Amino acid sequence: MNSIESELKKIIKGKVHSEKEFKKFYSVDASSYQIIPEIIVIPENEDDIIHTIKIANKFKTNVTVRGAGTGLVGSALNNGIILDMKNFDSIKVRKDYAVVQTGVVKGKLDSKLEINKKFFPPNPSVGSFCSIGGMIGNNSSGSRSLKYGSMIDNVLEITIIDGKGKKIILPKNEKTSRIIKNKIKIDQRKIPKVSKNSSGYRIDKIITTKDSHKIIVGSEGTLGIVISAKLKIKNIPKKRILFVVEYGLVKNAISDCISINNTNPSAIEFVDKKTLQQINQKFEKDTKCLLFVEYDEKISQNEKEFKARITGKIVKKLTKKQDIIKWWKYRDSSLFYSLKSIKSVNRMPHVIEDAAVPIERLSDFFKMQEKINKKFKTKSVIYGHIGNGNLHVRLIGSRKNLTLVKNIAKHYFEEIIKMNGTITAEHGDGLARSEFIKKQYGKTNYQTFVEIKKIFDPNNILNPGKIISKKSTVINNFEKLF
Ligand SMILES: Cc1cc2nc3c(=O)[nH]c(=O)nc-3n(C[C@H](O)[C@H](O)[C@H](O)COP(=O)(O)OP(=O)(O)OC[C@H]3O[C@@H](n4cnc5c(N)ncnc54)[C@H](O)[C@@H]3O)c2cc1C
């Protein structure tokens, strides 16, 4: 046992592990990366977290907080202490908000809210498995974020332990929020012009000191360990209607998406030909893609408006709860379907997988993807949250050719940035994208990010190498699968 471990074991009420099987388990998440940690701490209470951070400062090691480990870009992986938040699992439901500890998995929150006829809007397709802490860490969203926003729009208050082991409640903590307000200098020209963004620190969302907690959302555990959060909750809509529409041309789906975007749909989602072939339903032979369009209010009025605007063929009009759930499952299984349709040797690691562009640039996005496939001899599967201009791309090519992965990433992110898009709209920067943040935001904004990191974590103890990054990590640390 080394001295960090024995010091932790002396003071921590929860569990401390360094056994090989624990290290192996916590060395991976749902990304293609792998980093073996030194020690795993499963804190029992706030004091355990404070002690862990203080010991990490003393021994100059790092602390990376982990939720359910479903992240797709390696943001919860690091080589120091991993802090597993699973014991932080309390939920208090009030009239229009819930106070939730961050180890709570989304499915548990959903069930508790449903009893109260409420729901929490951000709904990543990974469904019930991810934790509230991870969703805050990545600024997660999902299909209904089109109407209700991402995590950043649905969190009212956040309690953290910072990099010095100090407890801070934002936005109540005036000192920190004042510092943030004064430090934030924004080069607006370099802020992505999109409705969803999980890249960098969201300085663009800090309008007054009342917004200071938003700096934590999307910060990937680099500014503080989030203990609990006050979340906005909504009444479950009395009715929903879901249309599935098929198209012979992708460009018609894009123009319909733009046209119906201002009719206040709760979701507009896209799946391409390769994905729809996995759905247990017969479509026309020449169908190239589907749109899933949902409304959750003024149903008959919206149906009329929708039908007047749409040019594709409606293949399903669903109003029964069970049918709607069944069809959303088809859409939510797109990642699984896409992986199923690609041989494992041809599954390129997830790197360029969740960019977003302004919706007026969607045609350019698809053209760019075609050019990439031609230039780099790849194929792609595309699906996702088209109403937000946010599309997931799974590349089909040689899994082993890592130089190719890096070249594609560089080219792709440059093109996305040129379109005023974001390199990541929901899964975060992690190991895959942190090195591209400077390019995304420019020097002034990046320097502001560095200053913000210093406010919360002056010794760079918390998840170092993510967001503020000096190293190239995009093709390092891939899982030893090959
Ligand atoms: C099949 C699949 C489908 C998905 N679909 C979507 C989708 O539709 N929309 C979408 O937005 N996302 C989607 N995701 C990604 C999803 O957002 C993340 O997987 C999820 O939010 C991560 O939660 P987690 O608990 O697993 O976090 P982890 O993977 O454990 O951690 C993620 C990040 O959050 C940080 N973190 C965790 N807990 C805390 C805490 N208490 N305090 C501070 N930071 C913390 C970690 O350090 C890390 O940086 C999908 C993922 C999968 C696997």
Ligand as a Chemical Component Dictionary entry (heavy atoms), coordinates in Angstrom:
data_LIG
# 
_chem_comp.id                   LIG 
_chem_comp.type                 NON-POLYMER 
_chem_comp.pdbx_formal_charge   0 
_chem_comp.three_letter_code    LIG 
# 
loop_
_chem_comp_atom.comp_id 
_chem_comp_atom.atom_id 
_chem_comp_atom.alt_atom_id 
_chem_comp_atom.type_symbol 
_chem_comp_atom.charge 
_chem_comp_atom.model_Cartn_x 
_chem_comp_atom.model_Cartn_y 
_chem_comp_atom.model_Cartn_z 
_chem_comp_atom.pdbx_ordinal 
LIG C1  C1  C 0 -25.800 4.983  -26.044 1  
LIG C2  C2  C 0 -25.569 6.412  -25.616 2  
LIG C3  C3  C 0 -26.434 7.389  -26.074 3  
LIG C4  C4  C 0 -26.259 8.729  -25.676 4  
LIG N1  N1  N 0 -27.138 9.680  -26.117 5  
LIG C5  C5  C 0 -27.005 10.949 -25.703 6  
LIG C6  C6  C 0 -27.949 11.937 -26.112 7  
LIG O1  O1  O 0 -28.906 11.672 -26.833 8  
LIG N2  N2  N 0 -27.769 13.192 -25.632 9  
LIG C7  C7  C 0 -26.737 13.516 -24.799 10 
LIG O2  O2  O 0 -26.630 14.660 -24.397 11 
LIG N3  N3  N 0 -25.839 12.599 -24.427 12 
LIG C8  C8  C 0 -25.953 11.343 -24.841 13 
LIG N4  N4  N 0 -25.046 10.407 -24.436 14 
LIG C9  C9  C 0 -23.934 10.826 -23.580 15 
LIG C10 C10 C 0 -24.430 11.110 -22.177 16 
LIG O3  O3  O 0 -24.649 12.495 -22.087 17 
LIG C11 C11 C 0 -23.394 10.744 -21.183 18 
LIG O4  O4  O 0 -23.122 9.376  -21.359 19 
LIG C12 C12 C 0 -23.833 10.977 -19.740 20 
LIG O5  O5  O 0 -24.293 12.263 -19.499 21 
LIG C13 C13 C 0 -22.683 10.740 -18.812 22 
LIG O6  O6  O 0 -23.201 10.426 -17.547 23 
LIG P1  P1  P 0 -22.376 9.461  -16.599 24 
LIG O7  O7  O 0 -23.032 9.469  -15.291 25 
LIG O8  O8  O 0 -22.152 8.165  -17.237 26 
LIG O9  O9  O 0 -21.003 10.310 -16.508 27 
LIG P2  P2  P 0 -19.523 9.835  -16.614 28 
LIG O10 O10 O 0 -19.259 9.230  -17.951 29 
LIG O11 O11 O 0 -19.166 9.050  -15.425 30 
LIG O12 O12 O 0 -18.804 11.267 -16.527 31 
LIG C14 C14 C 0 -18.987 12.211 -17.560 32 
LIG C15 C15 C 0 -18.286 13.523 -17.163 33 
LIG O13 O13 O 0 -18.993 14.132 -16.094 34 
LIG C16 C16 C 0 -18.106 14.348 -14.994 35 
LIG N5  N5  N 0 -18.855 14.131 -13.764 36 
LIG C17 C17 C 0 -19.492 12.998 -13.353 37 
LIG N6  N6  N 0 -20.036 13.185 -12.138 38 
LIG C18 C18 C 0 -19.734 14.451 -11.767 39 
LIG C19 C19 C 0 -19.963 15.221 -10.595 40 
LIG N7  N7  N 0 -20.638 14.730 -9.548  41 
LIG N8  N8  N 0 -19.460 16.478 -10.536 42 
LIG C20 C20 C 0 -18.783 17.006 -11.572 43 
LIG N9  N9  N 0 -18.536 16.329 -12.721 44 
LIG C21 C21 C 0 -18.996 15.063 -12.808 45 
LIG C22 C22 C 0 -16.991 13.349 -15.184 46 
LIG O14 O14 O 0 -15.789 13.766 -14.555 47 
LIG C23 C23 C 0 -16.853 13.338 -16.681 48 
LIG O15 O15 O 0 -16.077 14.428 -17.082 49 
LIG C24 C24 C 0 -25.176 9.072  -24.813 50 
LIG C25 C25 C 0 -24.308 8.071  -24.353 51 
LIG C26 C26 C 0 -24.485 6.761  -24.745 52 
LIG C27 C27 C 0 -23.547 5.711  -24.235 53 
# 
loop_
_chem_comp_bond.comp_id 
_chem_comp_bond.atom_id_1 
_chem_comp_bond.atom_id_2 
_chem_comp_bond.value_order 
_chem_comp_bond.pdbx_ordinal 
LIG C1  C2  SING 1  
LIG C2  C3  SING 2  
LIG C2  C26 DOUB 3  
LIG C3  C4  DOUB 4  
LIG C4  N1  SING 5  
LIG C4  C24 SING 6  
LIG N1  C5  DOUB 7  
LIG C5  C6  SING 8  
LIG C5  C8  SING 9  
LIG C6  O1  DOUB 10 
LIG C6  N2  SING 11 
LIG N2  C7  SING 12 
LIG C7  O2  DOUB 13 
LIG C7  N3  SING 14 
LIG N3  C8  DOUB 15 
LIG C8  N4  SING 16 
LIG N4  C9  SING 17 
LIG N4  C24 SING 18 
LIG C9  C10 SING 19 
LIG C10 O3  SING 20 
LIG C10 C11 SING 21 
LIG C11 O4  SING 22 
LIG C11 C12 SING 23 
LIG C12 O5  SING 24 
LIG C12 C13 SING 25 
LIG C13 O6  SING 26 
LIG O6  P1  SING 27 
LIG P1  O7  DOUB 28 
LIG P1  O8  SING 29 
LIG P1  O9  SING 30 
LIG O9  P2  SING 31 
LIG P2  O10 DOUB 32 
LIG P2  O11 SING 33 
LIG P2  O12 SING 34 
LIG O12 C14 SING 35 
LIG C14 C15 SING 36 
LIG C15 O13 SING 37 
LIG C15 C23 SING 38 
LIG O13 C16 SING 39 
LIG C16 N5  SING 40 
LIG C16 C22 SING 41 
LIG N5  C17 SING 42 
LIG N5  C21 SING 43 
LIG C17 N6  DOUB 44 
LIG N6  C18 SING 45 
LIG C18 C19 SING 46 
LIG C18 C21 DOUB 47 
LIG C19 N7  SING 48 
LIG C19 N8  DOUB 49 
LIG N8  C20 SING 50 
LIG C20 N9  DOUB 51 
LIG N9  C21 SING 52 
LIG C22 O14 SING 53 
LIG C22 C23 SING 54 
LIG C23 O15 SING 55 
LIG C24 C25 DOUB 56 
LIG C25 C26 SING 57 
LIG C26 C27 SING 58 
# 
